[in-house]
Amino acid sequence: MKILVIGSGGREHAIVWKLAQSPKAEKIYCAPGNGGISELAECVDINVMDKESMVSFAKEKEIDLVMVAPDDPLVAGMVDAMEDAGIRAFGPRANAAIIEGSKAFSKELMKKYNIPTAKYEVFTDSASAVEYVKKGTFPTVIKADGLALGKGVIIAQNLEEAEDAIREMIDGGKFGASGSRVVIEEFLTGPEVSVLAFTDGKVVKPMVSAQDHKRAYDNDEGLNTGGMGTFSPSRLYDDAKAKECMENIFLPTIKAMNAEGRTFKGVLYFGLMMTKDGVKVIEYNCRFGDPETQVVLPRLKTDMVDIMEAVIDERLADIDIEWSDNAAVCVVEASGGYPVSYKKGFEITGLDALKGEKDITVFHAGTKLDNGKLLTNGGRVLGITAVAENLDAAIKRAYEGVSKVTFDNEFHRNDIGIKKYD
C-alpha cells in the first residue's frame, strides 16, 4: 500500500513512524516532511495548502491512502479534494473540520446540544467586546475565532490586558482573518486533560489520555506555545472520568455533528478541564494533537493502517484497538525566543547517542537536512519521547535523552509530567 502523509511537524513524524510499523505500508511519502521524517518516508516539496498539486501527486503515484494531519488543510477541504478525485483520505471533510476552524461554531454547537463548556459571547467589533468585558470578572479568556497556530488564546488578568487583546485581534489584525471575530469566555479553573478519539461518525473509540504543557517556561510561566511537552496517561483521568466524558461529551458531540449534517470522520481531539462542576470542554481539534500524538502513538499496539481504513469505511465498531499498559513522556527542545521570534539554521548534535536506545524516540518538529547536516528549522525543533513502565520512569528517561542532544540557543522545560495534583 502506498501512503501519503500531509504535514511537516513532530506530529507528522510520529504518524509516519507508526505507519511505517505496519506490514501494509509498502511505501510512505510525506509532503513536505522534515529532516527526521526523511529517514522513514520520501519527502515531497508540496505546500500543505496546495490541494491541486497534492491531488495531482497522489494520482501520479497511485496513492492508496492519504492522511491529512494538520488543521489548516483539513479546514480548507483537503480531504474533500482527495475524495472528490476518488482517493481514499483519512480526516474530516471541511464541513466537519469547522469544529476546530471556528471557535464560535464549536461554542454554539455545545450550547445548542447541552455539551458542558464555559459561558461565552462572540464579537466582531472591539467596542462591544470591550463593553462586555468591563461588566465581567477577571481573569477572562479571549480567543481568536479561527486557526492561529495554537497561539490565539489570551488569558487576560485585568481590563487593560483584555482591551489590548481585543483591539490587537479585531482592529490590529494580529491573527489576520482568524482574529476578526473573537470569543470571550468565562475563565474555568482545574487541571486540563487531552483525550483524542478515533471516530467514523457512528462509533467513538477514545485513545489513552494525555496532558500537555502549553506555557513556554517551567511552572507554567511565559507565553502560550503550541506545546512544550506532554505525557500519557494523565494522573487524573480515571475510569469514572472516562465514563462521564463518554456520556456527557464524546457521544453527544458526534451526535450533534450528525444532527447538523456535518458527520465527523477521523481523529477528534477533546481539550478538557476538570472543574469542580464536572468535566467541561475547553476546545475541539479536528485532528491529532501536537505534541500529544508523540506520547499517544508510542502506546498504540493495533496496526494504524487498519484503524484508518476502518474509520474511512465506517466499520470502526469491528476493530479492537489495543494500548500498552505503560507511560510515555515527550519533552520539546525549542529554539530560543520561541514562540515570538527565533533564529534557524543551527546544527543539531548528539542524536547518534540515542540511536541505540529502544525506549527513546526522537520526533523531529522543525528540522531540515542541508548537505548531510541536520539543522534547526522551526520554533519547536525536537520532541524527545521516552516510554517506560510508569510516568516517573518515563520522565527520567526523557530527560536523560534531552541531555544528550543540543544546538545553539536550545531551551526546554524541566518540569514536564512532574506536576502533581491533590
C-alpha positions in Angstrom: 0.0 0.0 0.0 1.3 3.5 -0.9 0.5 6.1 1.8 0.8 9.9 1.7 1.0 11.9 4.9 0.4 15.6 4.6 2.3 17.8 7.1 5.8 18.6 8.4 6.0 18.6 12.2 6.6 16.4 15.2 3.0 15.0 15.0 3.6 14.0 11.4 6.9 12.3 12.3 5.1 10.3 14.9 2.3 9.4 12.5 4.8 8.3 9.8 6.8 6.4 12.4 3.7 4.5 13.5 2.5 3.8 9.9 6.0 2.5 9.0 5.5 -0.3 11.5 2.5 -1.6 9.5 3.3 -4.5 7.2 0.7 -3.0 4.8 2.8 0.2 4.4 4.8 -0.6 1.2 5.9 3.0 0.5 5.3 6.2 2.5 5.5 9.7 1.1 5.3 12.9 3.3 4.6 16.4 1.9 6.5 18.4 2.8 8.1 16.4 5.6 11.2 17.3 7.5 14.8 16.1 8.2 13.7 13.3 10.6 10.8 12.1 8.5 13.1 11.7 5.5 14.6 8.7 7.2 11.3 6.9 7.1 9.5 8.4 4.1 10.2 10.1 0.8 9.6 13.8 1.4 7.9 15.8 -1.4 8.1 19.6 -1.6 4.4 20.4 -1.8 2.8 23.1 0.4 0.2 21.6 2.7 -2.4 24.0 1.4 -1.9 23.3 -2.3 -4.8 21.0 -2.9 -4.4 20.9 -6.7 -0.7 19.8 -6.5 -1.4 17.4 -3.7 -4.2 15.6 -5.6 -2.0 15.5 -8.8 0.8 13.9 -6.9 -1.5 11.4 -5.3 -2.8 10.4 -8.7 0.6 10.3 -10.3 2.0 8.0 -7.6 -1.2 5.9 -7.4 -1.5 6.6 -3.6 -3.9 4.2 -1.8 -4.3 6.2 1.4 -3.8 9.8 2.3 -3.5 11.0 5.9 -4.2 14.8 6.3 -2.6 15.7 9.6 -2.6 19.5 10.1 -5.6 21.7 10.9 -5.2 24.2 8.1 -5.6 21.8 5.1 -8.4 19.9 6.8 -10.4 23.2 7.4 -9.6 24.2 3.8 -11.0 21.0 2.4 -8.0 18.8 1.6 -10.0 15.6 2.4 -12.9 16.8 0.2 -10.4 17.4 -2.7 -8.9 13.9 -2.3 -12.3 12.1 -2.0 -13.7 14.1 -5.0 -10.8 12.8 -7.0 -11.5 9.2 -6.0 -8.6 9.0 -3.5 -9.1 7.4 0.0 -8.3 10.0 2.6 -8.3 10.0 6.4 -9.7 13.0 8.2 -12.8 15.1 8.4 -14.2 17.0 5.4 -14.3 20.8 5.6 -17.9 21.0 6.8 -16.9 18.9 9.9 -13.4 20.4 10.4 -15.2 23.6 11.2 -15.4 22.3 14.7 -11.8 23.5 15.1 -11.8 26.1 12.3 -14.4 28.3 14.1 -14.4 28.6 17.9 -17.7 30.4 17.6 -19.2 27.4 15.7 -18.0 24.9 18.3 -19.2 27.0 21.2 -22.7 27.4 19.6 -22.8 23.7 18.9 -22.1 22.9 22.6 -24.7 25.4 23.8 -27.3 24.0 21.4 -26.7 20.4 22.4 -26.0 20.9 26.1 -22.4 19.8 26.0 -20.7 21.2 29.1 -18.4 24.2 28.4 -17.5 27.7 29.6 -20.1 30.5 29.2 -19.2 32.8 26.3 -20.1 35.6 23.9 -19.0 36.2 20.3 -18.0 39.7 19.0 -16.9 41.2 15.7 -16.4 44.8 16.8 -14.0 45.8 19.5 -16.2 48.5 21.2 -18.9 46.0 22.0 -16.4 43.4 23.2 -14.7 45.9 25.5 -18.0 46.9 27.0 -18.8 43.3 27.6 -15.5 42.6 29.5 -15.9 45.7 31.6 -19.0 44.1 33.1 -17.3 40.8 33.7 -14.8 39.3 36.1 -11.1 38.5 35.7 -9.3 36.6 34.6 -11.2 36.2 31.4 -10.4 34.2 28.2 -10.2 35.9 24.8 -9.9 33.6 21.7 -9.4 34.4 18.1 -12.3 32.6 16.3 -10.2 30.9 13.6 -6.9 29.0 13.5 -3.9 30.7 15.0 -1.2 28.0 15.4 -2.2 27.4 19.0 -1.4 31.0 19.9 -4.8 32.7 19.5 -5.8 32.4 23.2 -5.2 35.2 25.7 -5.9 34.8 29.4 -6.4 38.5 30.4 -5.8 39.1 34.1 -7.3 42.6 34.1 -9.3 45.1 31.9 -6.2 46.6 30.4 -4.9 43.2 29.1 -8.4 42.3 27.9 -8.7 45.6 25.9 -5.3 45.2 24.4 -6.0 41.6 23.3 -9.4 42.5 21.8 -8.1 45.5 19.9 -5.0 43.6 18.7 -7.2 40.9 17.3 -10.1 42.7 15.8 -8.6 46.1 14.9 -4.9 45.3 14.6 -5.3 42.1 12.6 -2.8 40.2 14.9 -4.1 36.9 13.7 -5.4 38.0 10.3 -8.9 36.9 9.4 -8.8 34.4 12.3 -9.0 37.2 14.8 -11.6 39.4 13.1 -14.1 37.6 15.3 -13.4 36.9 18.9 -14.9 34.6 21.5 -14.8 35.9 25.1 -15.2 33.1 27.6 -15.6 32.5 31.3 -12.3 31.5 32.9 -12.5 28.0 34.2 -10.2 26.5 36.8 -8.9 23.0 37.2 -6.4 20.6 35.6 -6.5 20.1 31.9 -6.6 16.7 30.1 -6.4 15.9 26.4 -8.3 12.9 25.0 -8.1 12.1 21.3 -10.6 9.7 19.8 -11.0 7.8 16.6 -14.5 8.1 15.2 -16.2 7.0 12.0 -19.2 9.2 12.6 -21.1 6.5 14.4 -18.7 4.9 16.9 -16.3 6.8 19.2 -13.1 5.0 20.4 -11.1 7.2 22.7 -7.3 6.9 22.8 -5.3 6.9 26.0 -5.3 10.2 27.9 -2.6 12.8 27.8 -1.7 16.1 29.4 0.1 19.0 27.6 2.2 21.9 28.8 1.4 25.0 26.8 3.4 27.7 28.6 6.9 28.3 27.4 8.7 28.0 30.7 8.8 26.0 33.9 6.0 26.3 36.5 3.6 27.3 33.6 5.2 30.7 33.1 5.7 32.6 29.9 3.6 32.8 26.7 1.3 30.1 25.4 3.0 27.9 22.8 2.0 25.0 20.5 3.1 22.7 23.3 6.4 22.3 25.2 5.9 18.7 26.2 3.3 16.2 27.1 2.8 12.9 29.0 0.4 9.9 28.9 -1.5 8.8 30.8 -3.0 11.6 32.8 -2.6 11.1 36.5 -6.2 12.3 36.9 -8.2 10.7 34.1 -9.6 7.5 35.7 -12.4 5.1 34.6 -15.1 7.3 36.3 -14.0 10.4 34.4 -13.8 8.4 31.1 -17.4 7.3 31.6 -18.5 10.8 32.4 -16.8 12.1 29.3 -18.2 9.4 27.0 -21.8 10.1 28.2 -21.7 13.9 28.5 -19.2 14.9 25.9 -17.8 12.4 23.4 -21.0 10.7 22.1 -23.1 13.9 22.4 -20.6 15.7 20.2 -20.6 13.1 17.5 -24.5 13.0 17.6 -24.6 16.8 17.4 -22.4 16.9 14.4 -24.5 14.3 12.7 -27.7 16.3 13.5 -26.1 19.3 11.9 -25.3 17.4 8.7 -21.6 17.6 9.5 -20.7 13.9 10.1 -17.1 13.8 11.6 -14.8 11.0 10.5 -11.1 10.9 11.6 -9.5 12.0 14.9 -11.4 14.3 17.2 -9.4 15.9 19.9 -11.1 16.9 23.1 -9.4 19.5 25.2 -11.0 19.0 28.7 -10.9 20.8 32.0 -11.8 19.0 35.2 -13.7 21.7 37.1 -15.5 21.5 40.5 -18.7 21.3 38.4 -17.6 18.3 36.4 -15.6 17.9 33.2 -16.0 20.7 30.6 -14.8 21.2 27.0 -12.2 23.9 26.5 -11.7 23.2 22.8 -12.0 20.8 20.0 -9.4 20.0 17.4 -10.2 18.2 14.2 -7.0 16.1 14.1 -4.2 14.5 16.1 -2.8 17.0 18.7 0.8 18.1 18.7 2.7 17.1 20.9 0.1 14.7 22.3 0.5 12.4 19.3 4.1 11.9 20.3 3.1 10.2 23.5 -0.2 8.5 22.5 1.0 6.7 19.3 4.0 5.0 21.0 1.4 3.3 23.3 -0.8 2.1 20.4 -0.5 -1.6 19.7 -3.0 -2.0 16.9 -2.0 -1.5 13.3 -2.8 2.1 12.5 -3.5 1.4 8.8 -6.2 -1.0 9.9 -7.7 1.7 12.2 -7.6 4.4 9.4 -9.3 2.1 6.9 -12.0 1.1 9.4 -12.7 4.8 10.0 -13.0 5.6 6.3 -15.2 2.6 5.7 -17.4 3.3 8.8 -16.7 0.0 10.4 -14.8 1.1 13.5 -17.1 -1.0 15.6 -15.5 -4.1 14.1 -11.9 -3.2 15.3 -10.4 -3.8 18.7 -7.9 -1.1 19.5 -5.3 -2.1 22.0 -3.0 0.1 24.1 0.1 -0.8 26.1 -0.2 -0.5 29.9 2.8 1.8 30.2 3.6 5.5 30.2 5.2 8.0 27.7 6.7 11.4 28.1 7.7 13.9 25.4 10.0 16.9 26.2 10.2 19.5 23.4 13.6 21.1 22.6 12.8 24.5 21.2 14.7 27.5 19.6 15.5 30.4 22.0 12.9 33.2 21.5 10.1 30.8 20.6 7.1 31.4 20.4 7.8 35.0 19.4 10.9 35.2 17.2 13.9 32.9 16.8 16.8 32.1 14.5 17.1 29.0 12.4 19.9 27.0 10.8 21.9 25.8 13.8 23.4 22.4 13.6 21.9 19.7 15.9 24.3 17.4 17.6 24.0 14.3 19.9 21.3 12.4 18.1 23.6 9.5 17.3 23.9 8.8 21.0 20.2 8.0 21.2 20.0 5.7 18.1 20.5 2.5 20.1 18.0 3.4 22.8 14.9 1.3 22.2 12.9 3.2 24.8 13.7 6.7 23.5 12.4 8.1 20.1 13.3 11.5 18.8 10.5 13.1 16.8 11.5 16.0 14.5 9.3 19.0 14.6 11.4 21.7 12.9 14.5 20.3 11.3 15.9 20.2 7.8 18.8 18.3 6.1 21.4 20.5 4.5 24.5 18.9 2.8 24.2 16.0 5.2 23.9 18.1 8.3 20.7 18.3 10.4 19.8 21.9 11.1 17.1 23.7 13.2 14.2 24.9 11.0 11.4 25.9 13.4 10.4 27.1 16.9 9.8 23.7 18.2 12.7 21.6 16.9 12.7 18.1 18.5 10.4 16.1 20.8 12.4 13.6 22.9 9.9 10.8 23.8 10.6 8.1 26.3 8.4 5.1 27.1 8.7 3.2 30.4 6.6 1.2 32.9 5.3 4.3 34.7 5.4 8.1 34.4 8.2 8.7 36.8 10.5 6.3 35.0 9.5 7.8 31.6 10.2 11.3 32.9 13.7 10.3 34.0 14.5 8.6 30.6 13.1 11.5 28.6 15.4 14.0 30.4 18.3 11.6 30.0 17.7 11.8 26.3 17.3 15.6 26.3 20.7 15.9 28.0 22.4 14.3 25.0 21.0 16.4 22.2 21.8 20.1 21.7 22.0 23.0 19.4 22.7 26.8 19.8 20.0 28.7 21.6 18.2 25.5 22.7 15.8 25.6 25.6 13.3 23.3 27.1 11.1 22.9 30.2 12.5 20.9 33.1 9.1 20.0 34.7 7.2 18.0 32.0 5.0 15.5 33.7 6.2 16.4 37.2 3.2 18.5 38.3 1.1 16.6 40.8 -2.5 17.3 41.8 -4.3 16.7 45.1 
